[in-house]
Amino acid sequence: MGIKIIQDYLHGWQTTRRFFSVVVIAFVFNLILGLILAAPLAHSFKNHLGSSIASENIVRDFDYLWWQEFHDEAQGLEKTVEVTTLSPKGALLNNLEALVSLDQRLLSFPFSLILVFLVYLLLQTFISGGIIATYASGKSPFKAGFFFQQAAVFFLRLLGIMLISGAIFFVLYQGLGRLFRWFVDYLSQTALSERPAFYVGLVTKVILFFLLFFFQMLFDYARLHLVSLNEKNPLKAIIISWKRVVANLGSALGLYYLIFTSLVIFSLLMGSWLEWLPENTPLLIILAFLINQFFIFGFIWFRCWFYASQLKFYRRLSSSV
């Protein structure tokens, strides 16, 4: 079974490389959405810095006094910019922390960011249909507009899976997440040392992370079942796919975490590279921007790789039923 998992892993890489244009399509959509968010922030930075001394200092090094002044005056979307988001490693860790406490942070987000977040979810749902259909059929994504045609065909059905997954994640956050936070707060108030609360908090975050990624994996297989087998009923796709995957859970988790480990290694290498690169000249700033885009492109590549490898694995499960 281990050899077959490695074969699925390698097959996913080859499929992702073969349909390189699919990754490009997803990247362009994400880039456009990112620019929509970045444009008003860049305009705000420009207006706040102007031709001040801070504008010259910040090119050479981070100006904490300027940032503190900017953050105190910030409104709406600008308020979401933190010191931790201004470096690659910090941004990654900040996003992971936000994933665990999303239910708490979401209510504090400005309406514009919540709206963009919802648009992002809808966009990912739309693109997923085109990606899976391309991998399942082996057809060129650009031939007769196949990618976008299939994305439109499966959008509403995949939206049904997204809504069901949203309900599951809501229960995780509001049920288990709140219980974990209550227990950590209780320990921090009653324990003689801060260590128990720290270690228990760390363990509960790891558990919550595992459950979030576990259900993400299960819903991936529901999407794969729905598109590859042209299932009309999203709930039926979830039930059937979950039964097959849970019956082969060890192999499913092995494949998932094999790709996930590759993603972690890639992230660490890219993060170290970006941290090492100075950004004190216009040319280096442009270079850092391009490397960041490659970083994001890599994340999208891995997302497509997950789909490709899991599709191969799921087809093998389905053929044995």
C-alpha positions in Angstrom: 0.0 0.0 0.0 2.9 2.4 0.8 4.3 2.0 -2.8 0.8 2.8 -4.2 0.7 6.0 -2.1 4.1 7.1 -3.4 2.8 6.3 -7.0 -0.3 8.5 -6.3 2.0 11.2 -4.9 4.3 11.2 -8.0 1.3 10.9 -10.4 -0.2 14.0 -8.9 3.1 15.9 -9.5 3.2 14.8 -13.1 -0.5 15.7 -13.6 0.0 19.1 -12.1 3.1 19.7 -14.3 1.2 18.4 -17.4 -1.6 20.8 -16.9 0.6 23.7 -15.9 -1.9 26.2 -17.4 -4.4 25.2 -14.7 -2.1 26.5 -12.0 -1.5 29.7 -14.0 -5.3 30.3 -14.3 -5.7 29.9 -10.5 -2.7 32.1 -9.9 -4.1 34.9 -12.1 -7.4 34.9 -10.3 -5.7 35.0 -6.9 -3.4 37.8 -8.1 -6.3 39.9 -9.3 -8.1 39.5 -6.0 -4.9 40.3 -4.1 -4.4 43.5 -6.2 -7.9 44.6 -5.3 -6.9 44.4 -1.7 -3.4 45.8 -2.1 -4.3 48.9 -4.2 -6.1 50.8 -1.4 -3.4 49.8 1.1 -0.6 51.0 -1.2 -2.5 54.3 -1.7 -3.0 54.7 2.1 0.8 54.0 2.7 1.7 56.5 0.0 -0.5 59.2 1.4 0.7 58.7 5.0 4.4 58.6 4.1 4.3 61.3 1.5 7.8 62.9 1.2 8.6 62.6 4.9 11.9 61.4 6.4 10.1 58.2 7.3 9.6 57.4 3.6 13.3 57.5 3.2 14.0 55.5 6.4 11.5 52.8 5.7 13.3 51.8 2.4 16.5 51.1 4.3 14.9 49.5 7.4 11.6 49.1 9.1 10.5 52.3 10.9 8.5 51.1 14.0 7.6 54.6 15.1 6.0 55.4 11.7 4.2 52.1 11.7 2.8 52.8 15.3 1.5 56.2 14.1 0.0 54.7 11.0 -1.6 51.9 13.0 -3.1 54.3 15.5 -4.7 56.3 12.7 -5.7 53.3 10.6 -9.3 52.6 9.7 -11.1 49.7 8.1 -8.8 47.5 6.0 -5.7 49.4 7.1 -6.3 48.2 10.7 -5.6 44.6 9.7 -1.9 45.4 8.9 0.3 44.2 11.7 4.0 44.1 12.3 3.8 40.3 11.9 2.3 40.5 8.4 5.2 42.6 7.1 7.6 39.7 6.9 7.1 36.3 5.1 7.6 34.1 8.2 5.5 36.5 10.3 2.7 36.6 7.8 2.7 32.8 7.6 2.6 32.4 11.4 0.0 35.1 11.6 -2.2 33.3 9.1 -1.9 30.0 10.9 -2.9 31.8 14.2 -5.8 33.4 12.4 -6.9 30.0 11.1 -7.2 28.7 14.7 -9.1 31.8 16.0 -11.0 32.6 12.8 -14.3 32.7 14.6 -13.0 35.4 17.0 -11.2 37.5 14.4 -13.9 37.4 11.7 -16.2 39.6 13.7 -13.5 42.2 14.2 -12.6 42.4 10.5 -13.8 45.4 8.5 -16.8 44.8 6.2 -14.7 45.2 3.1 -12.3 42.4 4.2 -15.2 40.1 5.0 -16.7 40.8 1.6 -13.4 40.0 -0.1 -13.1 36.8 2.0 -16.6 35.7 0.8 -15.7 36.5 -2.8 -12.5 34.5 -2.4 -14.4 31.5 -1.2 -16.8 31.7 -4.1 -13.9 32.1 -6.5 -12.1 29.1 -5.1 -15.3 27.1 -5.4 -15.7 28.1 -9.0 -12.0 27.4 -9.9 -12.1 24.0 -8.1 -14.7 22.7 -10.6 -12.5 23.6 -13.5 -9.4 22.1 -11.9 -10.9 18.8 -11.0 -12.8 18.4 -14.3 -9.5 19.0 -16.2 -7.6 16.4 -14.2 -10.5 13.9 -14.4 -11.0 14.2 -18.2 -7.4 14.8 -19.3 -8.7 17.5 -21.7 -6.9 20.7 -22.5 -8.4 23.4 -20.2 -8.4 26.0 -23.1 -10.0 23.8 -25.7 -13.5 25.2 -26.4 -13.3 27.0 -23.0 -13.4 23.6 -21.3 -12.0 24.8 -17.9 -14.5 27.7 -17.5 -17.4 25.7 -18.9 -16.9 22.9 -16.4 -16.3 25.4 -13.6 -19.7 26.9 -14.3 -21.4 23.5 -14.6 -20.3 22.3 -11.2 -20.3 25.7 -9.4 -23.7 25.4 -7.7 -23.1 21.8 -6.7 -19.7 22.6 -5.3 -21.3 25.6 -3.5 -23.5 23.1 -1.7 -20.5 21.3 -0.4 -18.9 24.6 0.6 -22.0 25.5 2.6 -22.0 22.1 4.3 -18.3 22.4 5.1 -18.9 25.9 6.4 -21.5 24.4 8.9 -19.0 21.7 10.0 -16.2 24.3 10.5 -18.6 26.5 12.4 -19.4 23.7 14.8 -15.7 23.0 15.2 -14.9 26.7 16.0 -17.9 27.4 18.2 -18.0 24.1 19.9 -14.6 22.5 20.3 -12.7 25.8 19.8 -14.6 27.6 22.5 -14.2 24.6 24.9 -10.5 24.6 24.4 -10.2 28.3 24.9 -12.3 28.1 28.1 -10.1 25.3 29.5 -6.9 27.2 28.7 -8.3 30.4 30.3 -9.3 28.3 33.4 -5.8 26.9 33.7 -4.2 30.3 33.3 -6.3 31.7 36.2 -6.1 28.8 38.6 -2.7 27.1 38.0 0.3 28.2 40.0 2.5 28.4 36.9 1.8 29.6 33.4 3.4 26.5 31.9 0.3 24.2 32.1 -1.8 26.8 30.3 0.9 27.3 27.7 1.4 23.6 27.0 -2.3 22.7 27.0 -3.0 25.7 24.7 -0.3 24.4 22.4 -1.8 20.9 22.4 -5.3 22.1 21.8 -4.2 24.2 18.8 -2.5 21.2 17.3 -5.7 19.1 17.8 -7.8 21.9 16.2 -5.3 22.2 13.3 -5.5 18.5 12.7 -9.3 18.4 12.7 -9.5 21.4 10.4 -7.1 19.8 7.9 -8.7 16.4 8.4 -12.2 17.7 7.4 -10.6 19.8 4.6 -9.2 16.5 3.2 -12.6 14.8 3.5 -14.4 17.6 1.7 -11.7 17.5 -1.0 -12.7 13.9 -1.7 -16.4 15.0 -1.7 -15.5 17.5 -4.4 -13.5 15.0 -6.4 -16.4 12.5 -6.2 -19.0 15.1 -7.3 -17.0 16.3 -10.3 -15.3 13.2 -11.5 -18.5 11.1 -11.3 -20.8 13.9 -12.2 -22.8 13.4 -9.0 -25.9 15.7 -8.8 -26.4 15.6 -5.1 -23.7 17.3 -2.9 -24.8 15.5 0.2 -24.7 12.1 -1.5 -21.2 12.9 -2.8 -20.1 13.6 0.8 -21.6 10.5 2.3 -20.3 8.1 -0.4 -16.8 9.6 -0.6 -16.4 9.8 3.2 -17.4 6.1 3.5 -14.7 5.1 1.0 -12.0 7.3 2.5 -12.7 6.4 6.1 -12.5 2.8 5.1 -9.0 3.5 3.9 -8.1 6.3 6.3 -4.5 5.3 6.9 -3.6 5.5 3.2 -5.7 8.7 2.7 -3.9 10.4 5.6 -0.5 9.1 4.4 -1.0 10.6 1.0 -2.3 13.9 2.4 0.5 14.4 4.9 3.2 13.3 2.3 2.1 16.2 0.1 1.6 18.5 3.2 5.2 17.7 4.4 6.5 18.7 0.9 4.5 22.0 1.3 6.0 22.7 4.7 9.6 22.1 3.4 8.9 24.4 0.4 7.5 27.1 2.8 10.5 26.9 5.1 12.9 27.2 2.2 11.1 30.1 0.6 10.6 31.8 3.9 14.3 31.6 4.7 15.2 32.9 1.3 12.9 35.9 1.6 14.1 36.7 5.1 17.7 36.6 3.9 17.0 38.9 1.0 17.5 42.6 1.8 14.9 45.1 0.6 16.8 48.4 0.7 16.9 49.3 -3.0 14.1 49.5 -5.6 15.6 46.6 -7.5 15.7 44.4 -4.5 12.2 45.4 -3.6 11.0 44.3 -7.1 13.0 41.1 -6.7 11.4 40.4 -3.3 7.9 41.0 -4.8 8.6 38.6 -7.7 9.9 35.9 -5.2 6.8 36.4 -3.1 4.6 35.8 -6.2 6.6 32.7 -6.9 5.9 31.7 -3.2 2.2 32.2 -3.8 2.4 30.4 -7.1 4.0 27.5 -5.2 1.1 27.3 -2.7 -1.4 27.2 -5.6 0.7 24.5 -7.3 0.5 22.4 -4.1 -3.2 22.9 -3.9 -3.6 21.5 -7.4 -1.1 18.7 -6.5 -3.4 17.7 -3.7 -6.4 17.5 -6.1 -4.4 15.5 -8.7 -2.9 13.0 -6.3 -6.2 12.5 -4.3 -8.1 12.0 -7.5 -5.8 9.2 -8.5 -6.1 7.7 -5.1 -9.9 8.0 -5.0 -10.3 6.4 -8.5 -8.3 3.5 -7.2 -10.6 3.2 -4.2 -13.7 3.5 -6.4 -12.5 0.8 -8.9 -12.2 -1.7 -6.0 -15.7 -1.1 -4.7 
